[in-house]
Amino acid sequence: MQSTNLIVEAMLKPETYPDPVNKIELVQTHISFVFITEKYVYKIKKPVNFGFRDFSTLEKRQIYCRKELQLNRRLCPHIYLDVVPIYKTDKLHIGGDGETVEYAVKMLRLPQERLMSELLQKNQITEKTIDEIAAIVAKFHSEAQTSPEINTFGGLEIVKTNWVENFAQTQKYIDQTISQTDYNLIQQKITDFMDLNSALFESRIADGRVRDCHGDLYSSNIFVTDPICIFDAIEFNDRFRYSDIASDVAFLAMDLDYQNRNDLSNYFIKQYILYSKDAQLAQMLPFYKCYRAYVRGKVVSFRLDDPNIVVADKRLAVKEASAYFQLAARYAQSL
């Protein structure tokens, strides 16, 4: 296997690319290297295996690159262009021929300043934009795949499993990012809701409301361009994408609540219901908003265990995770 460091070094050189490149910016996540050129973006998956996310072999990385392309073309067909091999001859290069040593998802570059999360900070998101997003998401959900297998992910058995996993994985953060009181409250309210509403969960399945959704629908994954682009759907684990459509809607609504834009959150829900004709949605939203806020609190809490994160950033993580858990407790209180 070609060294990851050698591939990164090559991708930072203009001559590796098939088109003229003068400037290359590298952005890293815990699972990807993202190389941003003037016109295109190339995303390479790191050879990691976290159990629920396995990119450990070249074959698996190729499969998940192709899946990422396929899934994201549902909402951004003009942005997700291709999966390109990285070849080795006397040097590494994209295009031509040689031994394939890696794969990259090739995307059209969009202006970073048009990210919804950036525009929210500048108070530049209007009801008109929210209305457009609601219409896009409702149409997307109506056309998204469903099947008996997908339906099981909206059933109580898997929904309960997800919550049991959440509570187990966050127990260690009690009195760090979540108080014992809020932990107990959320656990009790969520358990009671599931116990009392089994018929509601069955009704959602019967009405065709469990679909192959986006899975990561929040403001940092939306470009407010013409057309609007909702990108970065979860490709690495079907369990995080197959869900009640209410879970997708709840993520963006929760995200807007978190950013103190309850007005836009409520308007998004109102317009989504208008377009989707989903009369039951309002009954499910506090439950799934609680779920989304809790998962965000959990994921941010994980930073406390990362040896590569400095103390100052861990302090910020405590503050951010605590805010998500407090929001989750407010949603739970309303159940």
N, C-alpha and C positions, 0 to 999 in steps of 0.2 A: 504493500500500500504506500502510495506517495505520501511523504510527510506533509501534515497539515500546514506546518510553518513555511515549507517551500511553496505550497499553493498560495498561501496568503501573500508571500513575498512577490510571487509572479503576478498576482492580481493587482498589486500596487504599481505595476510597471505598464506604461501606455502601450508598449509593443505587444502585450499579451492579447489585446483586443482587436477584433476584426475591423472596427471603424475608428476614425481619428479621435484620439482622446488626449486631452492636455492636463486634466485635473481629475484625481481619484480620491474620494473620501471613503474611509472605512468606518462603519458603525457595527459594533458587536452587541449581540444579545447572548444569553446563556446557551442558546441553541443554534445561532446563525452568525455567519460573517456576511455583511451587506456592503457591497462595493458600489459607490454612487459616482457615476461619470456625468458629463454634461447632459447627455441625452437619455442614457439608460441606467438601470439599476440591475445588478447581478447579485443574487442571493444564494449562498452556499450553506448547506447544513453541516453543522459540526458532527464529528463521528462520536456521538454520545449515546448512552443508553440509561434512561431514567425509569425503566420498567414500562410505564404508561406511554413512553415516547422513546422509540428505538431507531436511531440513525447510525448504528454501529458498523454497518457494512456498506460498500459502494452500491451494491444491488438495492439495499433498502433505501439509501439516499436517492437513487434514481426513481424508485417507485413513489416515494413521498414528494419528490419534486414534481412528478407528473400528476400526482393527486392534487397538489397545491395549485397547479396550473388549471386543472379541470374544475375544481371547486370554485376558485376565485373568478373564473371566466363567467360564472353565473351572474355576478354583479358588476364585474369590471372586465368585460371582454376585450376592450380596447387597450387595457393596461398590461395584462398578462400575455406576453408575446410568445414565449417558447421555453423549452428546456434545452439548454445547450451543453454539449460535452466539453470538457477541458482536456486537451490532448497533450501528450508528451512525445516530442521527437528529440532534438538536441536541447530544446527548451520547452516550457509550457506555453500553450496558446489555445485560444478559442477559435474554432473553425479549422478547416483543412482536414488533416488526417493524422494518424499516429495512435499510440496507446491511450485509451480513455482512463484518466486517473481521477476525475471528479465530474460532478454535474452542477449546473447553476440554473436557477429560474431567472429568466431575462424579462424585465419589466420596463415599460416606459416610465421615465422619471416625471413626477408631478411636483409642483412647487410646494415646498414644506410649509410655507406661510398660509397655504390654503387648507391645512389640517383643521378639522372642526375643533379639536382641543385648543389649538392656537387662537382660532377666531373667537372662541368662548372667552378666553382671557382678555380679549380686546373688546368684548361686548358687541361682536359683529355677527352674531347668529340671530336671524330674524324668524318670526313665525312662518314666513313664506318658505324658508329653508327647511324648517322642521316639518312643514306640511309635505314638501317634496320627499323628504326622507321617509315619512310615514307611508306615503303612497308607494314608494319603491319597495320598502320592506314588506308591506301587505301583499303586493303583487308577487314578490319573491317567495314569500311563504305559501301563497296559493298554488304556486307552480313547483314547489320543492317536493322532492321524492318522499313517498311514504310507503310502508309495507308492514306486514305482520311483525317482522324482525324489528323495524324502527319503532313500531308501536310499543314494544316491550320497554323501551327506554323512557317512555312517559308514564309507565305503570308504577304503582307504589313500591313494588319490590326493589327496582333499581333506584328510584328516587330516595327511598329509605337508606339504601346502601350508600348513596352519595353523601347523605347527611351523617351517617355513622362514621364514614371516613373523615368528614370535616371535623367532627367533634373529637375523634381520636387524634387527628393530626394537630389540633390546636390546644390540647390539654396542657402541653408543656409551656404554652404562652400565657396561661392564667397568671394574672398579676404582673405581666410584662406588657402585653398589648390588649388583653381583654380581662375585665374584672370577673371575679368568681360569680358575682351577682348577675352580670349580663350573660355569662356562659350558661348558668343555670336557667335563667329566664328564657333564653333563645331555645335551649334544648327542650324545655318543658312545652313552650308554645308551639314549636314545630312538631313535636311528637303528638300533641293534642290535635293539631290541625290535620295531620295525616290520619290519625285514628278516627276522626269525626267526618272526614270527607272522602272516603274511599269511592263513593258513588260519583263524586265530582271528577276524580281522576279517570274513572272508567268512561264517563261521559265525554271527556276531552278526547280520549282515544276513539270512541265511537263517532264523534263529529269530525274526525280527520285532522285534529289539531296538533298531532305529534308528527314532526317532519324532520327531514335532513336539513337542519338550520345552518346558521352562520357560526354560532358558538362563541364569538368574541366581538359582539356588536356593541362597541362604545366609541366615544368621540375621537380617540387616538387612532382609530382604524377607519375614519371617514374623511375623504378629501371633498371639500365643497368646491367642486369644479363644474364645468359644463361638458358632459353630464357629471352628476355626483357619483363618486366612486367609493363603495364600501368594500374594503379589502381585508386581507389577512385572515380569512376564515380558517378554523382549526382543521388541519389535514391529518395530524399525527395520531388521533385517537377518536374513533367514531362515537364513543361514549360521551365525549364532551361536546359533540355537535348534534347528535340525535336527541331531540327533546321536544317538549311542549313548546309551541311557538311563543307562549307567554314568557318563557325563560329568556328568549332572544330580546323580546320587547322590554322585559324587566331590566336587562343589563343596561341598555341605553337610558331608560328612565331613571334607574338608580344612579348612573354616572352623572346625569344632569342634576339630580337631587344633591349628590355629593359636592357638586360645584356650585351649590346654592342657586340653582336655576330651576326651582320647583315649578315656576310658571311655564318654562319650556318643556319640562318633564310631563306636566299635566296636559299640555297642548299636544304633545307627541302621542300620548295615550289616547286622547280624545279623537285625534285625526286617524290614528291607526284603527281604532274601533269603527270609525265611520267607513273606512275603506275596506276593512276585512269582514265587517258584519259579524264580528266575534262577540256576541252578547255576554258570554261567560268570562271573558278575559279579566274584567275588573275583580272577579272573585279570586282569581289565581295570582294577581300581581303582587299583593303584599308578601305572599309566600315566596315567590320567585325573586322579588326584589331583596328580601332577606337573604335568600340563598346567594345571590350575586354579590351583595355587600360582604357576606361572611367569607366567601371564597376569596375576594380581593383582600380582606383582612388577613386571611391565612397565607396567601401567596406573598404579601408584603412582609409578614412575620418571618417567613423563611429566610429573609435577608439577614436576620440576626444570627443565623448559623453559618453564614458564608464567610470563610476565612479571608476571602479576597476583598471584602467590603470594609472600609475604614470606619473608625469609631463614630466620626461625625455623621456619616451616612447612615449608620445604624440608629443613631438618635433620631434622624429624620424618618427612618422606617418605623420606629416605635410610634411616632406622632401620627404618621399616615395610617398605619394599621389600626391604631386605637380609634381613629375617626371612622374608619370603615366598620369596625365592630360596634361602635356606638350607634351608627346608622342602622346596622342590622338589628340591634336591640329595639330601636324605635319602630322598625317595620314589624318585628315580632310582637311588640306590645299591641299592635293594631289587629292582630289575628284573632 
